[in-house]
């Protein structure tokens, strides 16, 4: 081997050795994170009946009701009209939902129902009339969320009162 190549090979080997050490100090601190506990089972629509939602929302009937295992939506007159939606988020941080509400102009206030903490975020129209309210409660690493909107229709009930009433029912029935 020529002396120039031998020196270059030695330098490369030294550089590789320096990168691959087994020193404990190079590994950095070890952290552990406790897994958050999942919340209870809420069932389809948080076990809310169509009639309970209709009575709380103070409307005569729903044109469409969509149900599945993680959410439901009760619509009075289609996707742009008054509606109530329920969602169950597994392993998702409630803080992100709260921050999103605040980011789009719905200031959030703390909420507590049945010993569970959460938030409520109200939106008012140009006349100062409450037309939309989001309400959510934390359950371990999960949370449930209700959105009540009257869209461009005059509200028949305070949307935050509707959300709280329905969340109280959901909390009572959580398994």
PyMOL commands that place a pseudoatom at each C-alpha (Angstrom):
pseudoatom trace, name=CA, resn=UNK, resi=1, chain=A, elem=C, hetatm=0, pos=[0.000, 0.000, 0.000]
pseudoatom trace, name=CA, resn=UNK, resi=2, chain=A, elem=C, hetatm=0, pos=[1.334, 3.429, -0.816]
pseudoatom trace, name=CA, resn=UNK, resi=3, chain=A, elem=C, hetatm=0, pos=[2.001, 5.766, 2.107]
pseudoatom trace, name=CA, resn=UNK, resi=4, chain=A, elem=C, hetatm=0, pos=[-0.597, 8.398, 0.987]
pseudoatom trace, name=CA, resn=UNK, resi=5, chain=A, elem=C, hetatm=0, pos=[-3.405, 5.859, 0.764]
pseudoatom trace, name=CA, resn=UNK, resi=6, chain=A, elem=C, hetatm=0, pos=[-2.382, 4.289, 4.042]
pseudoatom trace, name=CA, resn=UNK, resi=7, chain=A, elem=C, hetatm=0, pos=[-2.628, 7.663, 5.844]
pseudoatom trace, name=CA, resn=UNK, resi=8, chain=A, elem=C, hetatm=0, pos=[-5.995, 8.420, 4.237]
pseudoatom trace, name=CA, resn=UNK, resi=9, chain=A, elem=C, hetatm=0, pos=[-7.327, 5.000, 5.263]
pseudoatom trace, name=CA, resn=UNK, resi=10, chain=A, elem=C, hetatm=0, pos=[-6.106, 5.509, 8.836]
pseudoatom trace, name=CA, resn=UNK, resi=11, chain=A, elem=C, hetatm=0, pos=[-7.760, 8.940, 9.011]
pseudoatom trace, name=CA, resn=UNK, resi=12, chain=A, elem=C, hetatm=0, pos=[-11.060, 7.510, 7.725]
pseudoatom trace, name=CA, resn=UNK, resi=13, chain=A, elem=C, hetatm=0, pos=[-10.928, 4.657, 10.253]
pseudoatom trace, name=CA, resn=UNK, resi=14, chain=A, elem=C, hetatm=0, pos=[-10.243, 7.108, 13.083]
pseudoatom trace, name=CA, resn=UNK, resi=15, chain=A, elem=C, hetatm=0, pos=[-13.195, 9.268, 12.031]
pseudoatom trace, name=CA, resn=UNK, resi=16, chain=A, elem=C, hetatm=0, pos=[-15.534, 6.278, 11.917]
pseudoatom trace, name=CA, resn=UNK, resi=17, chain=A, elem=C, hetatm=0, pos=[-14.358, 5.024, 15.299]
pseudoatom trace, name=CA, resn=UNK, resi=18, chain=A, elem=C, hetatm=0, pos=[-15.003, 8.428, 16.873]
pseudoatom trace, name=CA, resn=UNK, resi=19, chain=A, elem=C, hetatm=0, pos=[-18.612, 8.373, 15.666]
pseudoatom trace, name=CA, resn=UNK, resi=20, chain=A, elem=C, hetatm=0, pos=[-19.429, 4.877, 16.869]
pseudoatom trace, name=CA, resn=UNK, resi=21, chain=A, elem=C, hetatm=0, pos=[-18.329, 4.932, 20.489]
pseudoatom trace, name=CA, resn=UNK, resi=22, chain=A, elem=C, hetatm=0, pos=[-20.162, 3.097, 23.237]
pseudoatom trace, name=CA, resn=UNK, resi=23, chain=A, elem=C, hetatm=0, pos=[-19.765, 5.679, 25.963]
pseudoatom trace, name=CA, resn=UNK, resi=24, chain=A, elem=C, hetatm=0, pos=[-22.773, 6.039, 28.263]
pseudoatom trace, name=CA, resn=UNK, resi=25, chain=A, elem=C, hetatm=0, pos=[-22.334, 9.820, 28.398]
pseudoatom trace, name=CA, resn=UNK, resi=26, chain=A, elem=C, hetatm=0, pos=[-22.945, 10.141, 24.657]
pseudoatom trace, name=CA, resn=UNK, resi=27, chain=A, elem=C, hetatm=0, pos=[-26.379, 8.469, 24.896]
pseudoatom trace, name=CA, resn=UNK, resi=28, chain=A, elem=C, hetatm=0, pos=[-28.000, 11.394, 26.733]
pseudoatom trace, name=CA, resn=UNK, resi=29, chain=A, elem=C, hetatm=0, pos=[-30.655, 11.268, 29.419]
pseudoatom trace, name=CA, resn=UNK, resi=30, chain=A, elem=C, hetatm=0, pos=[-33.357, 8.617, 29.352]
pseudoatom trace, name=CA, resn=UNK, resi=31, chain=A, elem=C, hetatm=0, pos=[-36.956, 9.710, 29.822]
pseudoatom trace, name=CA, resn=UNK, resi=32, chain=A, elem=C, hetatm=0, pos=[-40.042, 7.651, 30.441]
pseudoatom trace, name=CA, resn=UNK, resi=33, chain=A, elem=C, hetatm=0, pos=[-43.581, 8.692, 29.734]
pseudoatom trace, name=CA, resn=UNK, resi=34, chain=A, elem=C, hetatm=0, pos=[-46.485, 7.058, 31.496]
pseudoatom trace, name=CA, resn=UNK, resi=35, chain=A, elem=C, hetatm=0, pos=[-49.204, 5.995, 29.101]
pseudoatom trace, name=CA, resn=UNK, resi=36, chain=A, elem=C, hetatm=0, pos=[-52.432, 7.908, 29.637]
pseudoatom trace, name=CA, resn=UNK, resi=37, chain=A, elem=C, hetatm=0, pos=[-55.371, 5.773, 30.577]
pseudoatom trace, name=CA, resn=UNK, resi=38, chain=A, elem=C, hetatm=0, pos=[-58.136, 5.439, 27.998]
pseudoatom trace, name=CA, resn=UNK, resi=39, chain=A, elem=C, hetatm=0, pos=[-61.538, 6.795, 28.924]
pseudoatom trace, name=CA, resn=UNK, resi=40, chain=A, elem=C, hetatm=0, pos=[-64.782, 4.861, 29.307]
pseudoatom trace, name=CA, resn=UNK, resi=41, chain=A, elem=C, hetatm=0, pos=[-66.942, 3.448, 26.541]
pseudoatom trace, name=CA, resn=UNK, resi=42, chain=A, elem=C, hetatm=0, pos=[-69.497, 5.988, 25.297]
pseudoatom trace, name=CA, resn=UNK, resi=43, chain=A, elem=C, hetatm=0, pos=[-71.417, 3.927, 22.783]
pseudoatom trace, name=CA, resn=UNK, resi=44, chain=A, elem=C, hetatm=0, pos=[-72.920, 5.178, 19.550]
pseudoatom trace, name=CA, resn=UNK, resi=45, chain=A, elem=C, hetatm=0, pos=[-73.778, 8.886, 19.800]
pseudoatom trace, name=CA, resn=UNK, resi=46, chain=A, elem=C, hetatm=0, pos=[-72.672, 8.974, 23.442]
pseudoatom trace, name=CA, resn=UNK, resi=47, chain=A, elem=C, hetatm=0, pos=[-75.874, 7.010, 24.077]
pseudoatom trace, name=CA, resn=UNK, resi=48, chain=A, elem=C, hetatm=0, pos=[-77.950, 10.111, 23.302]
pseudoatom trace, name=CA, resn=UNK, resi=49, chain=A, elem=C, hetatm=0, pos=[-81.318, 9.471, 21.712]
pseudoatom trace, name=CA, resn=UNK, resi=50, chain=A, elem=C, hetatm=0, pos=[-82.669, 11.522, 18.834]
pseudoatom trace, name=CA, resn=UNK, resi=51, chain=A, elem=C, hetatm=0, pos=[-85.520, 12.695, 21.057]
pseudoatom trace, name=CA, resn=UNK, resi=52, chain=A, elem=C, hetatm=0, pos=[-83.137, 13.879, 23.814]
pseudoatom trace, name=CA, resn=UNK, resi=53, chain=A, elem=C, hetatm=0, pos=[-81.130, 15.885, 21.288]
pseudoatom trace, name=CA, resn=UNK, resi=54, chain=A, elem=C, hetatm=0, pos=[-84.279, 17.302, 19.663]
pseudoatom trace, name=CA, resn=UNK, resi=55, chain=A, elem=C, hetatm=0, pos=[-85.715, 18.398, 23.021]
pseudoatom trace, name=CA, resn=UNK, resi=56, chain=A, elem=C, hetatm=0, pos=[-82.468, 20.023, 24.198]
pseudoatom trace, name=CA, resn=UNK, resi=57, chain=A, elem=C, hetatm=0, pos=[-81.958, 21.722, 20.811]
pseudoatom trace, name=CA, resn=UNK, resi=58, chain=A, elem=C, hetatm=0, pos=[-85.600, 22.882, 20.859]
pseudoatom trace, name=CA, resn=UNK, resi=59, chain=A, elem=C, hetatm=0, pos=[-86.427, 21.953, 17.265]
pseudoatom trace, name=CA, resn=UNK, resi=60, chain=A, elem=C, hetatm=0, pos=[-89.459, 20.043, 15.952]
pseudoatom trace, name=CA, resn=UNK, resi=61, chain=A, elem=C, hetatm=0, pos=[-87.531, 17.381, 13.965]
pseudoatom trace, name=CA, resn=UNK, resi=62, chain=A, elem=C, hetatm=0, pos=[-84.300, 16.429, 12.228]
pseudoatom trace, name=CA, resn=UNK, resi=63, chain=A, elem=C, hetatm=0, pos=[-84.068, 16.017, 8.462]
pseudoatom trace, name=CA, resn=UNK, resi=64, chain=A, elem=C, hetatm=0, pos=[-80.969, 13.825, 8.698]
pseudoatom trace, name=CA, resn=UNK, resi=65, chain=A, elem=C, hetatm=0, pos=[-79.284, 11.845, 11.461]
pseudoatom trace, name=CA, resn=UNK, resi=66, chain=A, elem=C, hetatm=0, pos=[-75.871, 10.297, 10.833]
pseudoatom trace, name=CA, resn=UNK, resi=67, chain=A, elem=C, hetatm=0, pos=[-74.551, 7.718, 13.325]
pseudoatom trace, name=CA, resn=UNK, resi=68, chain=A, elem=C, hetatm=0, pos=[-71.335, 5.748, 13.692]
pseudoatom trace, name=CA, resn=UNK, resi=69, chain=A, elem=C, hetatm=0, pos=[-69.079, 4.474, 16.478]
pseudoatom trace, name=CA, resn=UNK, resi=70, chain=A, elem=C, hetatm=0, pos=[-67.077, 7.700, 16.906]
pseudoatom trace, name=CA, resn=UNK, resi=71, chain=A, elem=C, hetatm=0, pos=[-69.570, 10.420, 16.075]
pseudoatom trace, name=CA, resn=UNK, resi=72, chain=A, elem=C, hetatm=0, pos=[-73.084, 11.466, 15.209]
pseudoatom trace, name=CA, resn=UNK, resi=73, chain=A, elem=C, hetatm=0, pos=[-74.718, 14.455, 13.619]
pseudoatom trace, name=CA, resn=UNK, resi=74, chain=A, elem=C, hetatm=0, pos=[-78.300, 15.597, 13.888]
pseudoatom trace, name=CA, resn=UNK, resi=75, chain=A, elem=C, hetatm=0, pos=[-79.187, 18.060, 11.092]
pseudoatom trace, name=CA, resn=UNK, resi=76, chain=A, elem=C, hetatm=0, pos=[-82.348, 20.154, 10.877]
pseudoatom trace, name=CA, resn=UNK, resi=77, chain=A, elem=C, hetatm=0, pos=[-82.070, 21.224, 7.236]
pseudoatom trace, name=CA, resn=UNK, resi=78, chain=A, elem=C, hetatm=0, pos=[-78.950, 19.777, 5.659]
pseudoatom trace, name=CA, resn=UNK, resi=79, chain=A, elem=C, hetatm=0, pos=[-75.217, 20.345, 6.091]
pseudoatom trace, name=CA, resn=UNK, resi=80, chain=A, elem=C, hetatm=0, pos=[-75.321, 24.165, 6.288]
pseudoatom trace, name=CA, resn=UNK, resi=81, chain=A, elem=C, hetatm=0, pos=[-78.302, 24.483, 8.610]
pseudoatom trace, name=CA, resn=UNK, resi=82, chain=A, elem=C, hetatm=0, pos=[-78.745, 24.077, 12.354]
pseudoatom trace, name=CA, resn=UNK, resi=83, chain=A, elem=C, hetatm=0, pos=[-77.152, 20.930, 13.755]
pseudoatom trace, name=CA, resn=UNK, resi=84, chain=A, elem=C, hetatm=0, pos=[-75.762, 19.132, 16.776]
pseudoatom trace, name=CA, resn=UNK, resi=85, chain=A, elem=C, hetatm=0, pos=[-72.719, 16.894, 16.433]
pseudoatom trace, name=CA, resn=UNK, resi=86, chain=A, elem=C, hetatm=0, pos=[-71.165, 14.491, 18.920]
pseudoatom trace, name=CA, resn=UNK, resi=87, chain=A, elem=C, hetatm=0, pos=[-67.615, 13.167, 18.541]
pseudoatom trace, name=CA, resn=UNK, resi=88, chain=A, elem=C, hetatm=0, pos=[-65.558, 10.770, 20.640]
pseudoatom trace, name=CA, resn=UNK, resi=89, chain=A, elem=C, hetatm=0, pos=[-61.797, 11.204, 20.287]
pseudoatom trace, name=CA, resn=UNK, resi=90, chain=A, elem=C, hetatm=0, pos=[-59.661, 8.268, 21.462]
pseudoatom trace, name=CA, resn=UNK, resi=91, chain=A, elem=C, hetatm=0, pos=[-56.066, 9.040, 22.455]
pseudoatom trace, name=CA, resn=UNK, resi=92, chain=A, elem=C, hetatm=0, pos=[-56.302, 12.650, 21.339]
pseudoatom trace, name=CA, resn=UNK, resi=93, chain=A, elem=C, hetatm=0, pos=[-55.413, 15.748, 23.366]
pseudoatom trace, name=CA, resn=UNK, resi=94, chain=A, elem=C, hetatm=0, pos=[-58.350, 17.988, 24.260]
pseudoatom trace, name=CA, resn=UNK, resi=95, chain=A, elem=C, hetatm=0, pos=[-55.937, 20.945, 24.422]
pseudoatom trace, name=CA, resn=UNK, resi=96, chain=A, elem=C, hetatm=0, pos=[-55.444, 20.825, 20.663]
pseudoatom trace, name=CA, resn=UNK, resi=97, chain=A, elem=C, hetatm=0, pos=[-59.220, 21.094, 20.125]
pseudoatom trace, name=CA, resn=UNK, resi=98, chain=A, elem=C, hetatm=0, pos=[-59.430, 23.974, 22.595]
pseudoatom trace, name=CA, resn=UNK, resi=99, chain=A, elem=C, hetatm=0, pos=[-56.543, 25.802, 20.905]
pseudoatom trace, name=CA, resn=UNK, resi=100, chain=A, elem=C, hetatm=0, pos=[-58.194, 25.319, 17.529]
pseudoatom trace, name=CA, resn=UNK, resi=101, chain=A, elem=C, hetatm=0, pos=[-61.422, 26.878, 18.791]
pseudoatom trace, name=CA, resn=UNK, resi=102, chain=A, elem=C, hetatm=0, pos=[-59.551, 29.858, 20.158]
pseudoatom trace, name=CA, resn=UNK, resi=103, chain=A, elem=C, hetatm=0, pos=[-57.520, 30.219, 16.969]
pseudoatom trace, name=CA, resn=UNK, resi=104, chain=A, elem=C, hetatm=0, pos=[-60.669, 30.662, 14.871]
pseudoatom trace, name=CA, resn=UNK, resi=105, chain=A, elem=C, hetatm=0, pos=[-62.251, 33.222, 17.202]
pseudoatom trace, name=CA, resn=UNK, resi=106, chain=A, elem=C, hetatm=0, pos=[-64.171, 31.128, 19.711]
pseudoatom trace, name=CA, resn=UNK, resi=107, chain=A, elem=C, hetatm=0, pos=[-62.714, 31.997, 23.121]
pseudoatom trace, name=CA, resn=UNK, resi=108, chain=A, elem=C, hetatm=0, pos=[-62.741, 28.939, 25.371]
pseudoatom trace, name=CA, resn=UNK, resi=109, chain=A, elem=C, hetatm=0, pos=[-63.778, 28.903, 29.010]
pseudoatom trace, name=CA, resn=UNK, resi=110, chain=A, elem=C, hetatm=0, pos=[-63.147, 26.117, 31.515]
pseudoatom trace, name=CA, resn=UNK, resi=111, chain=A, elem=C, hetatm=0, pos=[-66.000, 23.688, 32.027]
pseudoatom trace, name=CA, resn=UNK, resi=112, chain=A, elem=C, hetatm=0, pos=[-66.569, 20.944, 34.596]
pseudoatom trace, name=CA, resn=UNK, resi=113, chain=A, elem=C, hetatm=0, pos=[-69.294, 18.322, 34.478]
pseudoatom trace, name=CA, resn=UNK, resi=114, chain=A, elem=C, hetatm=0, pos=[-69.525, 15.255, 36.725]
pseudoatom trace, name=CA, resn=UNK, resi=115, chain=A, elem=C, hetatm=0, pos=[-66.001, 15.898, 38.026]
pseudoatom trace, name=CA, resn=UNK, resi=116, chain=A, elem=C, hetatm=0, pos=[-64.524, 16.003, 34.512]
pseudoatom trace, name=CA, resn=UNK, resi=117, chain=A, elem=C, hetatm=0, pos=[-62.699, 19.049, 33.219]
pseudoatom trace, name=CA, resn=UNK, resi=118, chain=A, elem=C, hetatm=0, pos=[-63.131, 20.443, 29.770]
pseudoatom trace, name=CA, resn=UNK, resi=119, chain=A, elem=C, hetatm=0, pos=[-63.959, 23.600, 27.896]
pseudoatom trace, name=CA, resn=UNK, resi=120, chain=A, elem=C, hetatm=0, pos=[-66.756, 25.474, 26.236]
pseudoatom trace, name=CA, resn=UNK, resi=121, chain=A, elem=C, hetatm=0, pos=[-66.236, 27.871, 23.307]
pseudoatom trace, name=CA, resn=UNK, resi=122, chain=A, elem=C, hetatm=0, pos=[-68.942, 30.273, 22.174]
pseudoatom trace, name=CA, resn=UNK, resi=123, chain=A, elem=C, hetatm=0, pos=[-69.360, 32.087, 18.864]
pseudoatom trace, name=CA, resn=UNK, resi=124, chain=A, elem=C, hetatm=0, pos=[-71.775, 35.000, 18.528]
pseudoatom trace, name=CA, resn=UNK, resi=125, chain=A, elem=C, hetatm=0, pos=[-73.157, 36.483, 15.322]
pseudoatom trace, name=CA, resn=UNK, resi=126, chain=A, elem=C, hetatm=0, pos=[-72.848, 40.172, 14.338]
pseudoatom trace, name=CA, resn=UNK, resi=127, chain=A, elem=C, hetatm=0, pos=[-75.842, 40.983, 16.567]
pseudoatom trace, name=CA, resn=UNK, resi=128, chain=A, elem=C, hetatm=0, pos=[-74.172, 39.399, 19.598]
pseudoatom trace, name=CA, resn=UNK, resi=129, chain=A, elem=C, hetatm=0, pos=[-76.524, 36.440, 19.550]
pseudoatom trace, name=CA, resn=UNK, resi=130, chain=A, elem=C, hetatm=0, pos=[-74.971, 33.087, 20.556]
pseudoatom trace, name=CA, resn=UNK, resi=131, chain=A, elem=C, hetatm=0, pos=[-75.247, 30.836, 17.494]
pseudoatom trace, name=CA, resn=UNK, resi=132, chain=A, elem=C, hetatm=0, pos=[-72.555, 28.190, 17.992]
pseudoatom trace, name=CA, resn=UNK, resi=133, chain=A, elem=C, hetatm=0, pos=[-71.035, 26.507, 21.024]
pseudoatom trace, name=CA, resn=UNK, resi=134, chain=A, elem=C, hetatm=0, pos=[-68.445, 23.755, 21.308]
pseudoatom trace, name=CA, resn=UNK, resi=135, chain=A, elem=C, hetatm=0, pos=[-68.294, 21.795, 24.562]
pseudoatom trace, name=CA, resn=UNK, resi=136, chain=A, elem=C, hetatm=0, pos=[-65.796, 19.059, 25.440]
pseudoatom trace, name=CA, resn=UNK, resi=137, chain=A, elem=C, hetatm=0, pos=[-64.870, 16.882, 28.431]
pseudoatom trace, name=CA, resn=UNK, resi=138, chain=A, elem=C, hetatm=0, pos=[-61.610, 15.006, 29.082]
pseudoatom trace, name=CA, resn=UNK, resi=139, chain=A, elem=C, hetatm=0, pos=[-61.665, 11.306, 30.029]
pseudoatom trace, name=CA, resn=UNK, resi=140, chain=A, elem=C, hetatm=0, pos=[-58.123, 9.992, 30.550]
pseudoatom trace, name=CA, resn=UNK, resi=141, chain=A, elem=C, hetatm=0, pos=[-56.415, 10.123, 27.147]
pseudoatom trace, name=CA, resn=UNK, resi=142, chain=A, elem=C, hetatm=0, pos=[-59.790, 10.554, 25.390]
pseudoatom trace, name=CA, resn=UNK, resi=143, chain=A, elem=C, hetatm=0, pos=[-62.349, 13.319, 25.140]
pseudoatom trace, name=CA, resn=UNK, resi=144, chain=A, elem=C, hetatm=0, pos=[-65.910, 13.793, 23.974]
pseudoatom trace, name=CA, resn=UNK, resi=145, chain=A, elem=C, hetatm=0, pos=[-66.997, 16.865, 22.032]
pseudoatom trace, name=CA, resn=UNK, resi=146, chain=A, elem=C, hetatm=0, pos=[-70.352, 18.421, 21.211]
pseudoatom trace, name=CA, resn=UNK, resi=147, chain=A, elem=C, hetatm=0, pos=[-70.865, 21.174, 18.673]
pseudoatom trace, name=CA, resn=UNK, resi=148, chain=A, elem=C, hetatm=0, pos=[-74.203, 22.954, 18.655]
pseudoatom trace, name=CA, resn=UNK, resi=149, chain=A, elem=C, hetatm=0, pos=[-74.895, 25.442, 15.862]
pseudoatom trace, name=CA, resn=UNK, resi=150, chain=A, elem=C, hetatm=0, pos=[-77.960, 27.320, 14.747]
pseudoatom trace, name=CA, resn=UNK, resi=151, chain=A, elem=C, hetatm=0, pos=[-76.117, 28.552, 11.614]
pseudoatom trace, name=CA, resn=UNK, resi=152, chain=A, elem=C, hetatm=0, pos=[-78.074, 31.462, 10.158]
pseudoatom trace, name=CA, resn=UNK, resi=153, chain=A, elem=C, hetatm=0, pos=[-81.342, 30.595, 11.924]
pseudoatom trace, name=CA, resn=UNK, resi=154, chain=A, elem=C, hetatm=0, pos=[-82.528, 32.407, 15.049]
pseudoatom trace, name=CA, resn=UNK, resi=155, chain=A, elem=C, hetatm=0, pos=[-81.560, 30.152, 17.983]
pseudoatom trace, name=CA, resn=UNK, resi=156, chain=A, elem=C, hetatm=0, pos=[-84.377, 28.407, 19.814]
pseudoatom trace, name=CA, resn=UNK, resi=157, chain=A, elem=C, hetatm=0, pos=[-82.119, 27.781, 22.825]
pseudoatom trace, name=CA, resn=UNK, resi=158, chain=A, elem=C, hetatm=0, pos=[-78.706, 28.916, 24.069]
pseudoatom trace, name=CA, resn=UNK, resi=159, chain=A, elem=C, hetatm=0, pos=[-76.246, 26.618, 22.240]
pseudoatom trace, name=CA, resn=UNK, resi=160, chain=A, elem=C, hetatm=0, pos=[-73.942, 26.341, 25.286]
pseudoatom trace, name=CA, resn=UNK, resi=161, chain=A, elem=C, hetatm=0, pos=[-76.845, 25.345, 27.538]
pseudoatom trace, name=CA, resn=UNK, resi=162, chain=A, elem=C, hetatm=0, pos=[-77.785, 22.681, 24.969]
pseudoatom trace, name=CA, resn=UNK, resi=163, chain=A, elem=C, hetatm=0, pos=[-74.175, 21.410, 24.877]
pseudoatom trace, name=CA, resn=UNK, resi=164, chain=A, elem=C, hetatm=0, pos=[-73.857, 21.279, 28.676]
pseudoatom trace, name=CA, resn=UNK, resi=165, chain=A, elem=C, hetatm=0, pos=[-77.200, 19.505, 29.049]
pseudoatom trace, name=CA, resn=UNK, resi=166, chain=A, elem=C, hetatm=0, pos=[-76.260, 16.859, 26.483]
pseudoatom trace, name=CA, resn=UNK, resi=167, chain=A, elem=C, hetatm=0, pos=[-72.749, 16.408, 27.957]
pseudoatom trace, name=CA, resn=UNK, resi=168, chain=A, elem=C, hetatm=0, pos=[-74.309, 15.853, 31.395]
pseudoatom trace, name=CA, resn=UNK, resi=169, chain=A, elem=C, hetatm=0, pos=[-76.373, 13.026, 29.884]
pseudoatom trace, name=CA, resn=UNK, resi=170, chain=A, elem=C, hetatm=0, pos=[-73.310, 11.559, 28.133]
pseudoatom trace, name=CA, resn=UNK, resi=171, chain=A, elem=C, hetatm=0, pos=[-71.309, 11.721, 31.390]
pseudoatom trace, name=CA, resn=UNK, resi=172, chain=A, elem=C, hetatm=0, pos=[-74.099, 9.960, 33.337]
pseudoatom trace, name=CA, resn=UNK, resi=173, chain=A, elem=C, hetatm=0, pos=[-74.144, 7.086, 30.824]
pseudoatom trace, name=CA, resn=UNK, resi=174, chain=A, elem=C, hetatm=0, pos=[-70.386, 6.632, 30.312]
pseudoatom trace, name=CA, resn=UNK, resi=175, chain=A, elem=C, hetatm=0, pos=[-69.399, 3.001, 30.972]
for i in range(1, 175): cmd.bond("trace and resi %d" % i, "trace and resi %d" % (i + 1))
show_as sticks, trace
zoom trace
